[in-house]
């Protein structure tokens, strides 16, 4: 029961911020289920993907997905995933943590700056290359470290001018595609704990489906005023954690 509730809460949480939640799933699988890390990492990917997919379908139904920007990020992410996967074994973990942590700190700061300055002067041409840049960064992080591109994707979308709700919905779409690509490689090289991941997966799917349906009945301006600074602070927190 605790595992199901954990999956439900994670599904709700990642639907709000537009992340993949792999790190959270990984924590439950290792600390609560007792899986070894080598098995928990690919299993967390299996757990996260269905929740992302069903969350994406719900976000699409309530029209929170910007496919134009999302597609630009996905196209740019594909070479990033390939490059990251190939180069991962040559990058020391400490160096990877510092690189990712620095990116998180900068992007979290940009989200907060943009929110408190309340400006959106980014031109269409700038948004195009910025979307590609954020997609490439997310792809590199997915390829190197698994499903760790969620914060970069959500932050990039917020910086591009999407509301927190739109950023979360579009990030769900982008991460679903990137996770599916990453999963293909793991299917041939990794061991999965299917039974252990099933319960948390069901909870996560439920959480990812009900959250967008509930949010649309709320005052979106008030939701954005809470979620956007929360997203920025959360990304900064993730960045600090990478240095610890």
Helices and strands as residue ranges (DSSP letters): H 2-17, H 22-31, H 37-61, H 67-87, G 88-90, H 93-117, H 124-145, H 150-159, H 164-189, H 194-215, H 220-243
